[in-house]
């Protein structure tokens, strides 16, 4: 129930660990102040101990089991959309997904996609996913990209 409300309001189900249910509509009054983020985090760490039915129910509600994988997926969707619109993934460093632009998934609005690409290239955090980004046409030679 709460995961569904969160998803409807924020257009994703990646509940931060610190999230507390606010005392306002549309949240059920009896759950105001609930530490939803901590409860979701608890479920994430105990996924292997949940029954297959429990996992399926949470999956159907859009449960995000891994924040890292969710973020990689967001960047990948952002790159895919950008490429569909502009023909390549040569994204300027300061490019931000425009808010309210229906061509983009809502959970990507205001995303600093240019800085995400910079991070992919320079930080090594996404090295395990490099082939996914390269498949979209992202190069790791920053000298051949726009500034």
Backbone as CSV, one residue per row, in Angstrom:
resi,resn,N_x,N_y,N_z,CA_x,CA_y,CA_z,C_x,C_y,C_z
1,UNK,0.826,-1.207,0.000,0.000,0.000,0.000,0.860,1.257,0.000
2,UNK,1.769,1.363,0.963,2.599,2.564,1.056,3.541,2.695,-0.125
3,UNK,4.074,1.585,-0.591,4.958,1.623,-1.746,4.203,2.137,-2.973
4,UNK,2.943,1.744,-3.097,2.115,2.223,-4.204,1.861,3.720,-4.120
5,UNK,1.607,4.226,-2.925,1.399,5.668,-2.741,2.683,6.413,-3.076
6,UNK,3.809,5.912,-2.572,5.103,6.539,-2.849,5.339,6.595,-4.358
7,UNK,5.105,5.485,-5.024,5.348,5.398,-6.467,4.460,6.376,-7.234
8,UNK,3.210,6.479,-6.820,2.282,7.394,-7.495,2.730,8.847,-7.332
9,UNK,3.206,9.199,-6.157,3.614,10.581,-5.885,4.949,10.947,-6.522
10,UNK,5.915,10.032,-6.483,7.282,10.350,-6.908,7.670,9.751,-8.258
11,UNK,6.753,8.971,-8.840,6.955,8.379,-10.175,8.110,7.382,-10.222
12,UNK,8.445,6.818,-9.107,9.409,5.722,-9.013,9.196,5.059,-7.658
13,UNK,9.838,3.940,-7.438,9.672,3.228,-6.175,11.008,3.021,-5.462
14,UNK,11.958,3.889,-5.721,13.261,3.802,-5.062,13.206,4.617,-3.770
15,UNK,12.614,4.039,-2.752,12.381,4.733,-1.487,13.706,4.917,-0.748
16,UNK,14.079,6.169,-0.450,15.322,6.397,0.304,15.205,5.865,1.732
17,UNK,16.306,5.417,2.274,16.313,4.833,3.621,15.777,5.801,4.675
18,UNK,15.984,7.089,4.499,15.564,8.080,5.490,14.111,8.539,5.318
19,UNK,13.384,7.977,4.347,12.033,8.468,4.076,11.074,8.126,5.207
20,UNK,10.362,9.144,5.672,9.321,9.000,6.693,8.007,9.475,6.074
21,UNK,6.951,8.712,6.262,5.647,9.064,5.703,5.203,10.404,6.286
22,UNK,4.949,11.384,5.421,4.527,12.697,5.918,3.088,12.682,6.437
23,UNK,2.781,13.610,7.299,1.442,13.726,7.885,0.561,14.574,6.973
24,UNK,0.248,14.035,5.817,-0.575,14.755,4.843,-1.204,13.765,3.880
25,UNK,-2.207,14.222,3.189,-2.829,13.421,2.137,-1.839,13.259,0.989
26,UNK,-1.838,12.180,0.285,-2.772,11.069,0.289,-2.357,9.916,1.201
27,UNK,-1.389,10.165,2.065,-0.919,9.105,2.948,-1.987,8.779,3.985
28,UNK,-2.219,7.483,4.254,-3.198,7.105,5.281,-2.807,7.690,6.645
29,UNK,-3.778,8.290,7.317,-3.514,8.990,8.580,-2.858,8.080,9.618
30,UNK,-3.306,6.830,9.690,-2.767,5.911,10.699,-1.302,5.555,10.448
31,UNK,-0.787,5.909,9.265,0.602,5.594,8.941,1.500,6.831,8.879
32,UNK,0.951,7.991,9.216,1.782,9.201,9.266,2.927,8.973,10.245
33,UNK,4.119,9.330,9.855,5.295,9.144,10.705,5.958,7.784,10.558
34,UNK,5.361,6.900,9.757,5.943,5.569,9.547,7.307,5.714,8.869
35,UNK,8.262,4.947,9.320,9.608,4.977,8.746,9.672,4.016,7.554
36,UNK,8.975,4.394,6.521,8.871,3.541,5.330,10.240,3.229,4.741
37,UNK,11.114,4.209,4.681,12.442,3.978,4.123,13.209,2.895,4.860
38,UNK,13.116,2.902,6.170,13.818,1.874,6.958,13.190,0.504,6.742
39,UNK,11.854,0.475,6.627,11.188,-0.812,6.407,11.543,-1.376,5.027
40,UNK,11.599,-0.507,4.015,11.975,-0.957,2.679,13.423,-1.442,2.680
41,UNK,14.298,-0.700,3.355,15.695,-1.107,3.443,15.821,-2.473,4.121
42,UNK,15.042,-2.704,5.156,15.029,-3.991,5.856,14.640,-5.111,4.889
43,UNK,13.614,-4.874,4.065,13.189,-5.882,3.091,14.272,-6.141,2.048
44,UNK,14.948,-5.053,1.623,16.021,-5.208,0.628,17.122,-6.124,1.150
45,UNK,17.502,-5.936,2.402,18.605,-6.720,2.962,18.196,-8.159,3.278
46,UNK,16.903,-8.418,3.302,16.425,-9.758,3.641,15.664,-10.428,2.496
47,UNK,15.916,-9.993,1.298,15.194,-10.519,0.144,15.293,-12.040,0.058
48,UNK,16.465,-12.573,0.322,16.664,-14.024,0.205,15.856,-14.804,1.238
49,UNK,15.453,-14.133,2.305,14.673,-14.801,3.353,13.172,-14.687,3.139
50,UNK,12.760,-13.891,2.161,11.342,-13.732,1.873,10.854,-14.899,1.026
51,UNK,9.574,-15.195,1.148,8.997,-16.257,0.325,8.900,-15.776,-1.119
52,UNK,8.856,-16.702,-2.068,8.686,-16.309,-3.473,7.428,-15.455,-3.687
53,UNK,6.353,-15.754,-2.950,5.126,-14.955,-3.073,5.335,-13.530,-2.583
54,UNK,6.075,-13.374,-1.490,6.356,-12.035,-0.972,7.197,-11.226,-1.966
55,UNK,8.208,-11.871,-2.524,9.065,-11.196,-3.502,8.233,-10.803,-4.721
56,UNK,7.381,-11.709,-5.173,6.536,-11.417,-6.334,5.600,-10.239,-6.059
57,UNK,4.999,-10.195,-4.872,4.117,-9.078,-4.506,4.884,-7.757,-4.521
58,UNK,6.058,-7.767,-3.951,6.873,-6.543,-3.917,7.346,-6.158,-5.319
59,UNK,7.728,-7.138,-6.113,8.114,-6.876,-7.505,6.955,-6.229,-8.270
60,UNK,5.761,-6.769,-8.079,4.575,-6.233,-8.758,4.257,-4.807,-8.316
61,UNK,4.664,-4.465,-7.099,4.450,-3.103,-6.590,5.561,-2.157,-7.060
62,UNK,6.557,-2.695,-7.777,7.643,-1.861,-8.301,8.836,-1.749,-7.378
63,UNK,8.965,-2.664,-6.449,10.066,-2.623,-5.481,11.414,-2.481,-6.169
64,UNK,12.215,-1.553,-5.671,13.583,-1.385,-6.148,14.481,-2.093,-5.140
65,UNK,15.085,-3.179,-5.561,15.904,-3.985,-4.659,17.313,-3.437,-4.527
66,UNK,17.802,-2.750,-5.539,19.168,-2.240,-5.519,19.179,-0.795,-6.022
67,UNK,19.555,0.132,-5.162,19.641,1.534,-5.569,20.656,1.702,-6.694
68,UNK,21.774,1.016,-6.605,22.816,1.145,-7.630,22.286,0.708,-8.996
69,UNK,21.610,-0.415,-9.037,21.066,-0.907,-10.304,19.967,0.034,-10.813
70,UNK,19.187,0.584,-9.895,18.149,1.548,-10.289,18.787,2.777,-10.938
71,UNK,19.858,3.287,-10.342,20.521,4.476,-10.888,21.139,4.186,-12.254
72,UNK,21.748,3.022,-12.409,22.297,2.640,-13.711,21.171,2.575,-14.742
73,UNK,20.055,2.003,-14.353,18.907,1.921,-15.249,18.372,3.288,-15.641
74,UNK,18.337,4.215,-14.688,17.891,5.586,-14.986,18.816,6.242,-16.004
75,UNK,20.115,6.118,-15.783,21.075,6.718,-16.713,20.922,6.070,-18.094
76,UNK,20.782,4.773,-18.108,20.618,4.051,-19.374,19.358,4.519,-20.109
77,UNK,18.255,4.677,-19.381,17.022,5.175,-20.004,17.199,6.608,-20.492
78,UNK,17.918,7.409,-19.715,18.193,8.785,-20.126,19.003,8.831,-21.409
79,UNK,20.042,8.008,-21.486,20.868,7.953,-22.689,20.066,7.454,-23.888
80,UNK,19.223,6.462,-23.660,18.403,5.912,-24.741,17.445,6.972,-25.278
81,UNK,16.812,7.715,-24.387,15.886,8.767,-24.804,16.627,9.872,-25.543
82,UNK,17.757,10.286,-24.991,18.557,11.334,-25.630,18.951,10.907,-27.047
83,UNK,19.411,9.673,-27.166,19.839,9.167,-28.469,18.676,9.123,-29.452
84,UNK,17.496,8.725,-28.989,16.318,8.691,-29.863,15.944,10.094,-30.341
85,UNK,16.175,11.080,-29.491,15.806,12.455,-29.837,16.863,13.151,-30.688
86,UNK,18.136,12.908,-30.401,19.214,13.672,-31.040,20.136,12.846,-31.939
87,UNK,19.948,11.520,-31.948,20.718,10.679,-32.858,22.055,10.191,-32.329
88,UNK,22.466,10.657,-31.162,23.738,10.217,-30.575,23.675,10.445,-29.070
89,UNK,24.756,10.108,-28.393,24.825,10.343,-26.942,25.972,11.287,-26.609
90,UNK,26.208,12.235,-27.484,27.229,13.270,-27.250,26.587,14.372,-26.410
91,UNK,26.518,14.136,-25.136,25.762,14.986,-24.217,26.679,16.026,-23.579
92,UNK,26.254,17.263,-23.646,27.028,18.335,-23.011,27.017,18.159,-21.501
93,UNK,28.108,18.544,-20.894,28.312,18.377,-19.453,27.178,18.949,-18.612
94,UNK,26.614,20.081,-19.004,25.583,20.745,-18.202,24.155,20.403,-18.633
95,UNK,24.001,19.378,-19.480,22.661,19.014,-19.931,21.840,18.455,-18.773
96,UNK,20.639,19.027,-18.610,19.681,18.570,-17.604,18.399,18.185,-18.336
97,UNK,17.831,17.046,-17.992,16.578,16.621,-18.610,15.511,17.660,-18.262
98,UNK,14.838,18.201,-19.281,13.861,19.261,-19.027,12.655,18.778,-18.220
99,UNK,12.294,19.559,-17.236,11.130,19.252,-16.389,9.845,19.430,-17.203
100,UNK,8.985,18.446,-17.129,7.693,18.543,-17.791,7.688,18.121,-19.250
101,UNK,8.829,17.709,-19.780,8.911,17.284,-21.177,8.440,15.833,-21.274
102,UNK,7.279,15.642,-21.869,6.655,14.326,-21.947,7.410,13.305,-22.782
103,UNK,8.445,13.727,-23.480,9.242,12.764,-24.248,10.154,11.945,-23.337
104,UNK,10.322,12.412,-22.102,11.184,11.749,-21.120,10.314,11.100,-20.049
105,UNK,10.782,9.975,-19.492,10.100,9.383,-18.339,10.103,10.401,-17.202
106,UNK,9.012,10.466,-16.461,8.883,11.476,-15.402,9.973,11.387,-14.345
107,UNK,10.418,10.172,-14.038,11.455,10.064,-12.997,12.825,10.525,-13.494
108,UNK,12.911,10.904,-14.788,14.157,11.453,-15.316,14.151,12.982,-15.346
109,UNK,12.977,13.594,-15.185,12.893,15.049,-15.235,13.865,15.655,-14.219
110,UNK,14.565,16.662,-14.620,15.544,17.393,-13.788,16.826,16.608,-13.522
111,UNK,16.973,15.447,-14.130,18.189,14.661,-13.965,19.352,15.362,-14.662
112,UNK,20.463,15.457,-13.995,21.669,16.069,-14.562,22.404,15.002,-15.378
113,UNK,21.856,14.731,-16.556,22.365,13.642,-17.381,23.795,13.895,-17.832
114,UNK,24.135,15.133,-18.136,25.505,15.453,-18.535,26.509,15.140,-17.444
115,UNK,26.165,15.480,-16.209,27.068,15.170,-15.092,27.120,13.673,-14.819
116,UNK,26.004,12.983,-15.072,26.006,11.524,-14.919,26.984,10.885,-15.895
117,UNK,26.991,11.381,-17.137,27.922,10.862,-18.147,29.358,11.157,-17.718
118,UNK,29.593,12.344,-17.221,30.929,12.703,-16.725,31.368,11.743,-15.618
119,UNK,30.458,11.437,-14.717,30.746,10.510,-13.619,31.039,9.100,-14.140
120,UNK,30.274,8.673,-15.132,30.503,7.349,-15.726,31.922,7.259,-16.266
121,UNK,32.340,8.307,-16.938,33.660,8.303,-17.567,34.807,8.429,-16.576
122,UNK,34.621,9.210,-15.534,35.750,9.576,-14.677,35.840,8.872,-13.332
123,UNK,34.716,8.465,-12.773,34.732,7.967,-11.397,34.988,6.475,-11.261
124,UNK,34.745,5.726,-12.315,34.949,4.280,-12.237,33.856,3.543,-11.487
125,UNK,32.901,4.277,-10.931,31.820,3.658,-10.157,30.979,2.740,-11.047
126,UNK,30.840,3.120,-12.295,29.980,2.378,-13.213,30.766,1.427,-14.111
127,UNK,32.008,1.152,-13.784,32.868,0.330,-14.642,32.238,-1.030,-14.947
128,UNK,31.554,-1.611,-13.995,30.929,-2.923,-14.213,29.829,-2.857,-15.270
129,UNK,29.342,-1.653,-15.550,28.254,-1.473,-16.511,28.723,-0.829,-17.809
130,UNK,30.010,-0.720,-17.964,30.588,-0.020,-19.121,30.034,-0.538,-20.442
131,UNK,29.930,-1.840,-20.590,29.470,-2.403,-21.866,28.029,-1.980,-22.176
132,UNK,27.205,-1.822,-21.164,25.824,-1.362,-21.384,25.822,0.047,-21.966
133,UNK,26.695,0.900,-21.439,26.766,2.277,-21.914,27.419,2.348,-23.296
134,UNK,28.435,1.532,-23.503,29.086,1.508,-24.818,28.117,1.030,-25.899
135,UNK,27.227,0.104,-25.548,26.242,-0.399,-26.511,25.306,0.713,-26.993
136,UNK,25.158,1.743,-26.183,24.326,2.892,-26.569,25.121,3.921,-27.374
137,UNK,26.425,3.697,-27.492,27.268,4.612,-28.254,28.093,5.554,-27.397
138,UNK,28.054,5.390,-26.091,28.849,6.255,-25.215,30.317,5.867,-25.332
139,UNK,31.149,6.857,-25.572,32.578,6.603,-25.648,33.221,6.997,-24.329
140,UNK,34.362,6.441,-24.083,35.067,6.757,-22.845,36.301,7.609,-23.126
141,UNK,36.362,8.111,-24.347,37.427,9.052,-24.722,36.851,10.454,-24.601
142,UNK,37.032,11.074,-23.468,36.374,12.356,-23.202,36.870,13.468,-24.108
143,UNK,37.990,13.301,-24.773,38.498,14.342,-25.654,37.692,14.442,-26.941
144,UNK,36.917,13.428,-27.249,36.108,13.457,-28.465,34.662,13.849,-28.196
145,UNK,34.403,14.377,-27.047,33.038,14.735,-26.674,32.885,16.236,-26.505
146,UNK,31.647,16.746,-26.649,31.431,18.180,-26.456,31.589,18.567,-24.999
147,UNK,32.001,19.782,-24.766,32.142,20.293,-23.406,30.902,21.061,-23.036
